[in-house]
Amino acid sequence: MSRVRIKDIARLANVSTGTVDRVIHERPGVSDMTRKRVQKIIQEYDYQPDILAGTLATGRSVNILVCMPEVVSEHAFWKFPESGVARALQELTHFDIHVEYLRFDQHSKADFLKKAAGTDPSKYDGMLFAPVFSEDSIEFVDRFRNAGVPCVQFNSRIEGQDQVSFIGQDAFQSGYLGGKLMNFGMKPGKDLLVVNLSLRRDNYQHIIRRERGFRAYFEAHGDRVSNLVSVNVNGGDYPSVAAEIREQMARYDVAGIFVTNSRVHLVARYLSERGAMGIRLIGYDLLPESVDYLKREYIDFLISQSPEEQAYMGIRQLFRIVVLKKKVRQEVLLPIDILTKENIDHYLNYTNTITK
C-alpha cells in the first residue's frame, strides 16, 4: 500500500474504523489486546494521519497569541523572534494558523500589566510568551492555563512554575561557559566586571542565572581572580554605560568584562573609543553592532542565544500541541554557540541559508 488509510488498518486488524480511530487518538473503549494489535499494524505500515485534511475538515482556524517585548530602534533583539515566527508560519501555511502579537514595553511593568489584563484567553488556541516581569507574569499565564490554552515560554522562563514547554538555553551553563572563556590565558590576580545592562535585572531570570553561572566558575577556580565586581547600569543608555565603565576601570585592574545580555556592543563602543583592546570582552547575541565590534576584536566572544530559532520552535511546539494533539518536551535547550572573529561569517552565512 502506497499510503495506508484508517480503513486499511481496520481491515488488517479485523476491527471497525471507529476502533482504529479510538486507538489513534488514545480514547477509551478498546481492549488491551485489540489496542496492541492495531498499534502493531500502525507501526508496521508507518501510518501517518492526514493532518491537513483533518484540519480543513474542522472548518476553523488556529489562533496563537505571541506575547513579547516590542522592537525598538535602540534594542533590536526582538526583531529576531519575529523572524522566527514568520518562518514557522510560512512552513505551516496550509493549516490556517493566525498569529496576533501582544507587544509591551520591557521597561514598564505597568504597560505589561495593562495589556495583559485586557487580553481574553478564550480568543486563542495557544500562546507563545517571552516573560520579562516574572512574578507579574504568573497570574497572566495562569489565566491561560485555567482557560485550557497552552503556553510555551521562550528566551526566559517563570521559575517555579510548571510550563507546557520552555525553549531557550541553560542560562547557568551559558554563564559558566562565559567564565571558562574569560579564564583562558588570563593572568591570575586580575579583576573582572560582570555588567548587567537592563532597567531591572531582577525582571530577567535568565540574566540572574548567567551571572550565577559565571561566578560559579570562578568560585571553583578561586585563585584566578582578585575582585569579581557586579555593575548594574539601569536602562543601558550609552552615556550611563560609559560613565560606569570608566569609574570601575579607574578603581580596579580590569582584565575582562562579561556582559550578561545583548547590549555588549555599548561596552565595546567605550573600549574602542579608548583604544582599549587588551580587555577581554564577552557578551551575547548577533546584533549587527556587536558583530562589527567582534570583527574589529573589541569583543572576543559572542554567545548566540538563537532567538529566531527559539520563536520558530515555539510556534512548532504549539502546532504539535494544538493541531497534532501531541505531547511535547517540557524543556528544549538549544546549543550554546560560541562566535569569534574567525567563524562569525561562516555562522551567519549558514544560519541565513537555513532560515530563508
N, C-alpha and C positions, 0 to 999 in steps of 0.2 A: 504493500500500500504506500503510495507516494505521500499521502498525508492522512494519518489516522483520524477518524472522527469519533464522536461520542457513541454514535450508533454502531460503529465498527467494534469499539471496546465492549459495548453491551452484548453484541453477537458472540464475540470470542469468550466472554465470561459467562454467557448464558444467563444474563440478568436484563432488567429493563434499563432504558436510558435514564430514567429518573434515579435509579440506584447508582448509576455511574456518576450522575450529577452530584448526588449527595456525597459520594466518596471524594470527588474532586474538590468540593467546597467544604469538606470536613464537617458535614452536618450529621446529626444522629439518625438512627433508624436503619442501620446496616449492621449485620452480624460481623463479628471479627473475622470469621473465615471468608465471608464474601468480600469484605473490605480488603483483606490481604490479596485475594485472587485478582480483584480489579486493579489494585495498586501495582501488582506484578506486571500485568498487561500494559498498564500506563507506562511503566518504566521500560519494559521490553521494546515497546514501539515508540518511545520518546514522544508521547503525546504532548502537544503544545496548544493550549486553548487559543482560539481566535479572539484575542482581546479587542482588536479594533472593531470587529463585528459586534461583539458584546457591548462595547461602549456606545456605538452608534445606535444599537437597538434600544438602549435606555432612553434615548432622546433628551439627555441632559448634559450640560457642560460641567466641567470641574473647575471650581473657583478656588484659587490659592491666594492668600494674603502674604506678601513679603514685607516684613517689618524690620527696618534697619535705619541707621543714620542717613541723613541727606548728604548728597555730594556737594561740597563747597570748594571753591577755587583754591583755597589755601591748604586743603587737605583732600586730595583726590583719591584716597584709598578706596572709598566706597563705590567708585565707578567700576572697579574690577568685579565685585559680586554682581552688579547689574549685568555685566557682560556674560557672567556665568549663567544667570537666569535666562538671558536671551538665547544662549546656546542650547540650553536644555529644552526650551520651548520650541526651538527650531527642529530639534530631533523628534519632538513629540507632537508635531504639528497636526497629525491626523486624529488626535484624541480630544480635540475641542477643550483644551486647557486654557483658562484665562487667569492672568495674574493682575492683582491690584496692589500697588505699593502704599505702605504707610511709612512715610519718612518723617523723622523727628530730629530736632537739634540735639546732637550728642552732648552739648554743654549745658542743656537746660532740662532739668528733671521735670519742671512744671510743664514744658512743652510736650514731653513724652506722656506724662500722666493725663494731660488734657486730651491728647489724641487717642490714647489707649482707652480712656473712659468712653469716648464717643464711637468705639468700634463694636459692632454687633457680630459675635462669633457665628450666629446662625446663618450668616450670609456666605460662609466659607466652608470648604471641604477640608482644608488644611492650612497650616501657617508655617512659613519659614522665617525664623526670628534670630536676629543678632542682638542679644541682650547687652545693654550698656549699664543701666541702673539696676543692678542685680536684685536688691531687696524689693525695689518698687516694681519689678517685673513679675514677681511671684504671683500676685493676685491676677495680673493680666493673663499669664499662662494658665492659671487655674480656671479662669472663666472659659477658656477654650476647651480645656480638658473636661470640665463639667458639661459642656455642650456636646461632647463626643467628637471634637475636632482635634486631630493630631497636630502636634507642634514639633518641628525639627529645628534644633538650635545649631547655629554655626558661629565660627570665629571665637566666641566666648560662650560660657555656659553658666547657668544659675547653679551654684554649688549647693549641694544638699537636697536638691530636688530631682526626683526621677524624671527623666525625659524620654520621649519616644525614641529619639535618636539625636546624637551630637556629632557634628562633623567639624574637625579642626585639627589642631596639633596638641601634643602633650606639652603644655606650656612650661612645666617644671623641667622636663628633659631638654627643652629648647634653651632655657636659661642656663642649665648645667653645661650644655654644649658650648654656649657663649663663653662661659668661664674657661672651658678647656681650650678654645681657640685663643682667648686672651692670654692664657698662660704660656703658650708655645713661644719659646725664645725670649721670654721676658726676664729681665734681671730681677732677682729676689730683693725684697725690701722696698719696693716702689709702692706708690699709691694708685688706687683705681677709683673711678667715679661710676656710679650707676645712675643714669639720668632718666627720669620719668617726665615726659613732655605731654601731660594731659591735665585737663582742668581739675579733675578729681580722680586721682589714681585709684582710690578705693572703689570707684564705679566699675573698674575693669578687672575682673578676677584673673584673667589670663596675664595681665601685666604684673600683678602681685606675684603670681606663681613663677613668672620668668625671673623676677628679682630673687625670689627664694631659691630657685634652681641655681642661679649664678653664684649666690652667696654660699650655697651648699657645696659647690665645687671647691671654693677657696677655704671653706671650713675643713674640708677633707685634705687640703694642702696648706695647712696653717702657716708654714714657713715662707710662703711666697709673697705675701702682701703685707705692707706696713699698715696702711689705712684703706678701708673699703667704705667709701662715703656715698650715701644716697643723696641725690639732688632732685628735688621736685620743683618743676617750673610750671606753674598753673597757666593753662592756656596755650603755652608753647609758641608765642609770637617771637620773632627773631630778636628784637631788642632785649627782651627778657632773657632769652637763652644766652645771648652774647654776654650780657652783664653777669649772669650767674656763672657761666663757664670761666669768664675772666677772673672772677673773685676766687673760685675754687683752685684755679691754676696758680694764682698768686699765693695761696695758702698751703698747697700740697705739691709734692713732687709727682705729678700725674704722668703715669706711663701708658694708661689706657682708659677708654671711656666706653661703657656699654649702655646703649640707648634701648629702652625696653619697647619701643613702638616704631612706627614707620616714619617718624619725623627726624630720623637720624641725619637727614640732609641739612637741617638747621645747625647742628653741631659741626658738620663738615664745612659748612659755609664759614663759620667762625674760624675754624682751623686754617682754611685756605686763605682767608684774609690776613692771617698772621704768618702764613707760610710754614705752619707747624705740621710737618709731615712725619715727625718722629713719634707721634702719639697714636697708639693702635686704637682704631675706632670700629665698633661692631654695632649693627642695628638690623632693622627688619624691612623687608618688602622692596619691591622693584618699582618704586615711583621714579619717573624719569630723572628728577633732580638727584636722587640717590644713586642711580645707575651712572650718571655723569661723574659724580664725585668718586664712585668706585673705580671708574676707568682712569681718573686722574690720581688715584691712590691716596686720597684723603680718607676714604673709607676702605678698610682692609677686608671686611667680610660683611655680606648681607645674608640674612637668613630669610628665605622665602616662606610665607605662610600659605601661598597659593590661594588667595581669597576668591579668585574666579572659580577655581576648581571646587572650593568649599560650597559655594552657592549652587554651582552646577549639580554637584552630587546631592545637595539638599533637595532640589526640585525632583531629581530622580528618585530619592528616597520617598518623597511624598507621593510620587506616581506609583511606586510599588505598594505603598500603604493604601491609597485611596482607590486606585484603578485596578491594580492587580490583586488587592486584598492579601498581600503577602506580609509576613513578619520581616522586620529589618533589624540590623545590628544596632544596639543601643549606643555604641561608640564606634566611630570610624575615624581613626587617627591617620592623618596624612604624613608623608615623609618630611623630614626636616632637611630641606635643601640648603646647601652652603654655596654661595656665589662669590666668585672672586673676579678680579680684572681679567684673568686668563680664560675663564669659562662662561662669562656672562653673555657674550654674543651667541655662543652655541646654545645656551639655555633659552634665550629669548627667541631665537630662530625656531627652536624645537617647539616651544610652547605656542608660539604664534601659528605654527603649522597645524598642530593638533586641535586648536580651538577654532579654526576657521571652517 
